[in-house]
Amino acid sequence: MCTLYLDQQGARLCKAGRRLVVQDREGGEQSLPLEQVERVMVYGRVQVTTDALDALLERGVPTTLLSSRGWLRGHVLGDCGGQVRRRARQYELIREPALALPFARALVDVKLRNQRWLLRTLDQGEMAAGLEPFIERAEHAESADSLRGIEGSGARAYFAAFPTLLAGTAFGFPGRRKRPATDPVNALLSLGYTLLLSELRNALHGYGLDPFAGVFHASDGGQPSCALDLMEPLRPLVDRLAIRLARHHYTPEDFEIHEDGACLLRDGRRGEFYRAWEAWLVERVLWKEEHQAYRAIIQAQAGELARCLDDPAQPFHPLALSALGR
């Protein structure tokens, strides 16, 4: 099974028999069997025929639509069906801040701990220790607003370590920059976060949950706040991959700056990232006494939320990266 990435502007995805056919703008074609496609990522001006879309929906293959710069536009999915009561409890968290606070507190607490874990594994013990005050404050935060302030302050302390992590490479790091990313490392981070967000949105749909009904990010209908919530503790996994790629696989010449200041990987160099991403998703690590692929572990985070919604007496436990083994 594979993810099909379509990012050449002007390309076309169509169906021929039981195969999907990708036609590039120069007239070339590539095809692969439908049963081998697990999901489709469409970036920018790529045409998808109704026959191809119908085949993807019939097989339950999620299709994610993004701008050419990787900004999420939406998903095309079949009917997730059922789980009305589970969604009702999810919406109750939006109406009752006191009920939502333990979920939000757990998300921020574990995110900070996971950032500390990553810095420790990359031999940045002193910078990791700088996150301790924010972890302590997150554990006792009394509102989502205060948690957002703690999370933001912790993020600045965390990203302050990145210039050291990139020492010896041709890349610098000006701090976290987004919408648009203005430098190569931020471009890698943003691309990874976009792919991770897509994984979580698909997982939430699979558990009958609303990706837009979150407890930490504002649930105003304009962003997939629940998927963003679940992504927070997992961001250090993307950070680790981005740092590795910057250290060993990319040079500044692999990126280009657009007129609006956005920094993006050049055509022909994004495939390196997608291959690394897919290889990481299927990598198996020890978790809960079994060797499981990262993709399954990521999807299980939606299942953890569903479990707590089904049984409110159960505490919410986002993934602690320190629990992963080899």
Kinemage of the C-alpha trace (Angstrom):
@kinemage 1
@onewidth
@group {chain A} dominant
@subgroup {mainchain}
@vectorlist {calphas} color= white
{ca met a 1} P 0.000 0.000 0.000
{ca cys a 2} L 1.232 3.502 -0.792
{ca thr a 3} L 0.349 7.174 -0.717
{ca leu a 4} L 0.082 8.820 -4.133
{ca tyr a 5} L 1.530 12.356 -4.121
{ca leu a 6} L 0.464 14.576 -7.035
{ca asp a 7} L 2.289 17.903 -6.987
{ca gln a 8} L 3.290 18.626 -10.600
{ca gln a 9} L 1.151 21.559 -11.681
{ca gly a 10} L -0.961 20.713 -14.724
{ca ala a 11} L -0.900 16.950 -14.131
{ca arg a 12} L -4.027 14.825 -14.399
{ca leu a 13} L -5.232 11.757 -12.505
{ca cys a 14} L -7.606 9.457 -14.313
{ca lys a 15} L -8.745 5.837 -14.221
{ca ala a 16} L -8.208 3.072 -16.753
{ca gly a 17} L -9.765 -0.244 -15.803
{ca arg a 18} L -8.558 -1.123 -12.306
{ca arg a 19} L -5.596 1.233 -12.469
{ca leu a 20} L -5.004 4.900 -11.690
{ca val a 21} L -3.124 6.768 -14.394
{ca val a 22} L -1.085 9.920 -13.759
{ca gln a 23} L -0.565 12.033 -16.869
{ca asp a 24} L 2.094 14.717 -16.529
{ca arg a 25} L 2.082 18.037 -18.358
{ca glu a 26} L 4.680 16.820 -20.858
{ca gly a 27} L 2.423 13.969 -21.978
{ca gly a 28} L 4.084 11.159 -20.042
{ca glu a 29} L 2.072 8.575 -18.128
{ca gln a 30} L 2.522 6.378 -15.081
{ca ser a 31} L -0.014 3.952 -13.677
{ca leu a 32} L -0.507 1.756 -10.651
{ca pro a 33} L -3.206 -0.652 -9.451
{ca leu a 34} L -6.040 0.889 -7.448
{ca glu a 35} L -5.676 -1.697 -4.711
{ca gln a 36} L -2.151 -0.480 -3.990
{ca val a 37} L -3.251 3.099 -3.213
{ca glu a 38} L -3.981 3.853 0.430
{ca arg a 39} L -4.443 7.625 0.128
{ca val a 40} L -3.963 10.461 -2.383
{ca met a 41} L -2.413 13.891 -1.757
{ca val a 42} L -3.232 16.535 -4.396
{ca tyr a 43} L -1.225 19.775 -4.436
{ca gly a 44} L -2.441 22.776 -6.427
{ca arg a 45} L -3.574 22.629 -10.060
{ca val a 46} L -3.881 18.888 -10.548
{ca gln a 47} L -6.989 17.578 -12.283
{ca val a 48} L -8.745 14.527 -10.858
{ca thr a 49} L -11.368 13.018 -13.159
{ca thr a 50} L -14.769 12.000 -11.837
{ca asp a 51} L -14.035 8.376 -12.755
{ca ala a 52} L -10.872 8.416 -10.655
{ca leu a 53} L -12.616 10.155 -7.776
{ca asp a 54} L -15.525 7.717 -7.875
{ca ala a 55} L -13.099 4.776 -7.734
{ca leu a 56} L -11.281 6.280 -4.754
{ca leu a 57} L -14.537 6.883 -2.886
{ca glu a 58} L -15.760 3.371 -3.657
{ca arg a 59} L -12.608 1.880 -2.151
{ca gly a 60} L -12.643 4.259 0.830
{ca val a 61} L -9.365 5.900 -0.186
{ca pro a 62} L -9.127 9.396 1.357
{ca thr a 63} L -8.069 12.208 -0.972
{ca thr a 64} L -6.517 15.345 0.513
{ca leu a 65} L -6.572 18.625 -1.404
{ca leu a 66} L -3.870 21.215 -0.703
{ca ser a 67} L -2.608 24.396 -2.293
{ca ser a 68} L 0.587 24.168 -4.321
{ca arg a 69} L 2.372 25.460 -1.201
{ca gly a 70} L 0.981 22.772 1.047
{ca trp a 71} L -1.859 24.641 2.755
{ca leu a 72} L -4.702 22.302 3.512
{ca arg a 73} L -7.896 22.906 1.508
{ca gly a 74} L -9.958 19.893 2.494
{ca his a 75} L -10.572 16.170 2.220
{ca val a 76} L -12.711 13.995 0.007
{ca leu a 77} L -13.915 11.013 2.028
{ca gly a 78} L -16.735 8.538 1.979
{ca asp a 79} L -19.456 8.665 4.621
{ca cys a 80} L -17.899 7.919 8.027
{ca gly a 81} L -21.316 6.893 9.364
{ca gly a 82} L -22.577 6.327 12.902
{ca gln a 83} L -20.982 7.402 16.189
{ca val a 84} L -23.580 10.112 16.787
{ca arg a 85} L -23.350 9.748 20.569
{ca arg a 86} L -19.561 9.934 20.467
{ca arg a 87} L -19.731 13.154 18.477
{ca ala a 88} L -22.337 14.546 20.860
{ca arg a 89} L -19.914 14.046 23.740
{ca gln a 90} L -17.179 15.666 21.662
{ca tyr a 91} L -19.345 18.754 21.140
{ca glu a 92} L -20.130 18.831 24.844
{ca leu a 93} L -16.456 19.543 25.499
{ca ile a 94} L -16.772 22.710 23.423
{ca arg a 95} L -19.795 23.872 25.411
{ca glu a 96} L -18.239 23.064 28.806
{ca pro a 97} L -14.703 24.497 29.229
{ca ala a 98} L -14.320 22.762 32.583
{ca leu a 99} L -14.794 19.373 30.896
{ca ala a 100} L -12.391 20.265 28.083
{ca leu a 101} L -9.599 21.585 30.312
{ca pro a 102} L -8.149 18.179 31.378
{ca phe a 103} L -7.884 17.194 27.694
{ca ala a 104} L -6.186 20.464 26.743
{ca arg a 105} L -3.878 20.308 29.748
{ca ala a 106} L -2.798 16.765 28.832
{ca leu a 107} L -2.099 17.775 25.216
{ca val a 108} L 0.168 20.686 26.161
{ca asp a 109} L 1.867 18.841 29.004
{ca val a 110} L 2.764 15.867 26.812
{ca lys a 111} L 3.820 18.107 23.907
{ca leu a 112} L 6.313 19.888 26.154
{ca arg a 113} L 7.547 16.565 27.530
{ca asn a 114} L 7.977 15.235 23.998
{ca gln a 115} L 9.931 18.333 23.007
{ca arg a 116} L 12.139 17.789 26.048
{ca trp a 117} L 12.565 14.140 25.047
{ca leu a 118} L 13.690 15.068 21.548
{ca leu a 119} L 16.222 17.611 22.773
{ca arg a 120} L 17.612 15.048 25.195
{ca thr a 121} L 17.941 12.414 22.478
{ca leu a 122} L 19.814 14.964 20.350
{ca asp a 123} L 22.260 15.726 23.182
{ca gln a 124} L 20.764 19.086 24.090
{ca gly a 125} L 20.310 18.417 27.789
{ca glu a 126} L 20.719 22.030 28.897
{ca met a 127} L 18.120 23.293 26.419
{ca ala a 128} L 15.829 20.419 27.402
{ca ala a 129} L 16.059 21.492 31.045
{ca gly a 130} L 14.792 24.905 30.001
{ca leu a 131} L 11.384 23.372 29.299
{ca glu a 132} L 10.911 22.189 32.893
{ca pro a 133} L 9.190 25.372 34.156
{ca phe a 134} L 6.675 25.261 31.307
{ca ile a 135} L 5.880 21.607 31.970
{ca glu a 136} L 5.188 22.387 35.617
{ca arg a 137} L 2.967 25.329 34.693
{ca ala a 138} L 1.032 23.304 32.120
{ca glu a 139} L 0.201 20.651 34.697
{ca his a 140} L -1.627 23.237 36.805
{ca ala a 141} L -3.008 25.621 34.175
{ca glu a 142} L -6.493 26.832 35.006
{ca ser a 143} L -7.730 27.734 31.518
{ca ala a 144} L -7.163 27.037 27.842
{ca asp a 145} L -5.985 30.626 27.359
{ca ser a 146} L -3.254 30.206 29.955
{ca leu a 147} L -2.271 26.915 28.338
{ca arg a 148} L -1.868 28.656 24.991
{ca gly a 149} L 0.479 31.167 26.579
{ca ile a 150} L 2.497 28.405 28.230
{ca glu a 151} L 2.662 26.409 25.014
{ca gly a 152} L 3.836 29.445 23.052
{ca ser a 153} L 6.551 30.295 25.558
{ca gly a 154} L 7.683 26.669 25.642
{ca ala a 155} L 7.822 26.574 21.834
{ca arg a 156} L 10.135 29.592 21.733
{ca ala a 157} L 12.469 27.947 24.259
{ca tyr a 158} L 12.366 24.690 22.299
{ca phe a 159} L 13.082 26.193 18.873
{ca ala a 160} L 15.935 28.207 20.336
{ca ala a 161} L 17.898 24.918 20.255
{ca phe a 162} L 17.495 24.438 16.506
{ca pro a 163} L 20.480 26.570 15.387
{ca thr a 164} L 22.711 24.302 17.482
{ca leu a 165} L 21.049 21.184 16.053
{ca leu a 166} L 21.799 22.466 12.545
{ca ala a 167} L 25.432 23.331 13.277
{ca gly a 168} L 27.704 22.064 10.539
{ca thr a 169} L 25.014 22.346 7.863
{ca ala a 170} L 24.446 25.154 5.385
{ca phe a 171} L 21.141 26.000 7.053
{ca gly a 172} L 20.303 28.562 9.673
{ca phe a 173} L 17.104 28.875 11.670
{ca pro a 174} L 15.491 32.258 12.409
{ca gly a 175} L 12.829 30.811 14.695
{ca arg a 176} L 9.543 29.219 13.745
{ca arg a 177} L 8.056 30.940 10.685
{ca lys a 178} L 4.825 29.853 8.987
{ca arg a 179} L 2.234 31.016 6.459
{ca pro a 180} L 4.520 31.322 4.684
{ca ala a 181} L 7.679 29.525 5.724
{ca thr a 182} L 10.527 31.880 4.844
{ca asp a 183} L 13.552 29.578 5.029
{ca pro a 184} L 14.385 25.958 4.141
{ca val a 185} L 14.112 24.436 7.618
{ca asn a 186} L 10.736 26.036 8.239
{ca ala a 187} L 9.651 24.831 4.797
{ca leu a 188} L 10.511 21.254 5.807
{ca leu a 189} L 8.692 21.620 9.127
{ca ser a 190} L 5.568 23.034 7.499
{ca leu a 191} L 5.452 20.305 4.876
{ca gly a 192} L 5.798 17.625 7.543
{ca tyr a 193} L 3.120 19.173 9.740
{ca thr a 194} L 0.747 19.297 6.758
{ca leu a 195} L 1.247 15.595 6.083
{ca leu a 196} L 0.835 14.737 9.760
{ca leu a 197} L -2.361 16.779 9.961
{ca ser a 198} L -3.773 14.827 7.034
{ca glu a 199} L -3.026 11.528 8.782
{ca leu a 200} L -4.859 12.699 11.897
{ca arg a 201} L -7.865 14.060 10.021
{ca asn a 202} L -8.287 10.726 8.284
{ca ala a 203} L -7.945 8.884 11.596
{ca leu a 204} L -10.575 11.084 13.264
{ca his a 205} L -13.020 10.417 10.444
{ca gly a 206} L -12.344 6.721 10.870
{ca tyr a 207} L -13.410 6.911 14.515
{ca gly a 208} L -16.511 8.940 13.701
{ca leu a 209} L -15.123 12.139 15.232
{ca asp a 210} L -15.351 15.713 13.987
{ca pro a 211} L -11.887 17.047 13.021
{ca phe a 212} L -13.142 20.607 13.579
{ca ala a 213} L -14.314 20.194 17.195
{ca gly a 214} L -11.230 20.663 19.369
{ca val a 215} L -10.513 21.422 23.008
{ca phe a 216} L -7.266 23.438 22.744
{ca his a 217} L -7.368 25.168 19.376
{ca ala a 218} L -10.384 27.402 18.815
{ca ser a 219} L -13.341 25.502 17.349
{ca asp a 220} L -14.675 28.281 15.135
{ca gly a 221} L -15.207 26.139 12.047
{ca gly a 222} L -12.276 27.677 10.208
{ca gln a 223} L -9.625 25.116 11.081
{ca pro a 224} L -9.522 21.390 11.877
{ca ser a 225} L -8.977 22.145 15.554
{ca cys a 226} L -9.361 18.591 16.841
{ca ala a 227} L -6.789 17.299 14.360
{ca leu a 228} L -4.512 20.200 15.333
{ca asp a 229} L -5.030 19.298 18.993
{ca leu a 230} L -3.913 15.716 18.472
{ca met a 231} L -0.986 16.883 16.360
{ca glu a 232} L 0.573 18.988 19.126
{ca pro a 233} L 2.249 16.141 21.068
{ca leu a 234} L 3.368 14.527 17.792
{ca arg a 235} L 5.100 17.548 16.268
{ca pro a 236} L 8.554 16.556 17.627
{ca leu a 237} L 8.407 13.478 15.384
{ca val a 238} L 8.205 15.772 12.350
{ca asp a 239} L 10.900 18.000 13.824
{ca arg a 240} L 13.269 15.038 14.137
{ca leu a 241} L 12.677 14.047 10.511
{ca ala a 242} L 13.132 17.614 9.260
{ca ile a 243} L 16.420 17.978 11.150
{ca arg a 244} L 17.708 14.683 9.726
{ca leu a 245} L 16.809 15.702 6.174
{ca ala a 246} L 18.430 19.104 6.594
{ca arg a 247} L 21.578 17.484 7.945
{ca his a 248} L 21.964 14.712 5.392
{ca his a 249} L 19.731 15.085 2.337
{ca tyr a 250} L 19.191 18.715 1.360
{ca thr a 251} L 21.258 21.761 0.452
{ca pro a 252} L 20.080 25.379 0.096
{ca glu a 253} L 20.035 24.909 -3.692
{ca asp a 254} L 17.109 22.487 -3.264
{ca phe a 255} L 14.853 25.392 -2.249
{ca glu a 256} L 13.499 28.479 -3.973
{ca ile a 257} L 12.056 31.760 -2.712
{ca his a 258} L 8.839 32.995 -4.316
{ca glu a 259} L 7.760 36.595 -4.820
{ca asp a 260} L 5.808 36.705 -1.559
{ca gly a 261} L 8.825 35.471 0.393
{ca ala a 262} L 7.628 31.869 0.714
{ca cys a 263} L 10.410 29.277 0.705
{ca leu a 264} L 9.562 25.952 -0.945
{ca leu a 265} L 11.323 22.837 -2.133
{ca arg a 266} L 12.003 22.966 -5.860
{ca asp a 267} L 10.226 20.714 -8.349
{ca gly a 268} L 11.969 17.366 -8.376
{ca arg a 269} L 13.191 17.648 -4.788
{ca arg a 270} L 9.904 17.188 -2.929
{ca gly a 271} L 9.963 13.492 -3.778
{ca glu a 272} L 12.914 13.049 -1.420
{ca phe a 273} L 10.762 14.318 1.434
{ca tyr a 274} L 7.773 12.162 0.486
{ca arg a 275} L 9.927 9.042 0.295
{ca ala a 276} L 11.449 9.782 3.699
{ca trp a 277} L 7.985 10.446 5.128
{ca glu a 278} L 6.542 7.187 3.830
{ca ala a 279} L 9.566 5.205 4.992
{ca trp a 280} L 9.157 6.687 8.461
{ca leu a 281} L 5.405 5.970 8.600
{ca val a 282} L 5.964 2.250 8.031
{ca glu a 283} L 8.954 2.038 10.385
{ca arg a 284} L 8.082 -0.212 13.300
{ca val a 285} L 8.871 0.626 16.907
{ca leu a 286} L 8.012 -1.011 20.199
{ca trp a 287} L 4.844 0.431 21.698
{ca lys a 288} L 2.571 -1.215 24.236
{ca glu a 289} L 4.666 -4.402 24.068
{ca glu a 290} L 4.215 -4.770 20.297
{ca his a 291} L 6.223 -3.581 17.314
{ca gln a 292} L 3.919 -1.233 15.430
{ca ala a 293} L 4.307 1.163 12.500
{ca tyr a 294} L 4.328 4.874 13.234
{ca arg a 295} L 1.231 5.297 11.052
{ca ala a 296} L -0.726 2.911 13.284
{ca ile a 297} L 0.545 4.683 16.395
{ca ile a 298} L -0.516 8.059 14.984
{ca gln a 299} L -3.970 6.779 14.089
{ca ala a 300} L -4.313 5.280 17.553
{ca gln a 301} L -4.247 8.794 19.000
{ca ala a 302} L -7.711 9.367 17.532
{ca gly a 303} L -8.722 6.069 19.095
{ca glu a 304} L -7.444 7.273 22.479
{ca leu a 305} L -9.672 10.331 22.232
{ca ala a 306} L -12.628 8.175 21.196
{ca arg a 307} L -12.024 5.843 24.159
{ca cys a 308} L -12.185 8.728 26.615
{ca leu a 309} L -15.304 10.150 25.004
{ca asp a 310} L -16.997 6.760 25.246
{ca asp a 311} L -16.019 6.451 28.913
{ca pro a 312} L -15.626 9.892 30.535
{ca ala a 313} L -14.226 8.259 33.681
{ca gln a 314} L -11.068 7.353 31.740
{ca pro a 315} L -8.211 9.915 31.699
{ca phe a 316} L -6.872 11.111 28.370
{ca his a 317} L -3.300 9.995 27.627
{ca pro a 318} L -1.660 11.497 24.516
{ca leu a 319} L 1.368 9.666 23.176
{ca ala a 320} L 4.508 10.109 25.256
{ca leu a 321} L 7.455 9.577 22.912
{ca ser a 322} L 9.576 8.319 25.783
{ca ala a 323} L 7.322 5.237 25.794
{ca leu a 324} L 8.495 4.195 22.326
{ca gly a 325} L 11.240 1.605 22.118
{ca arg a 326} L 13.131 -0.226 19.430
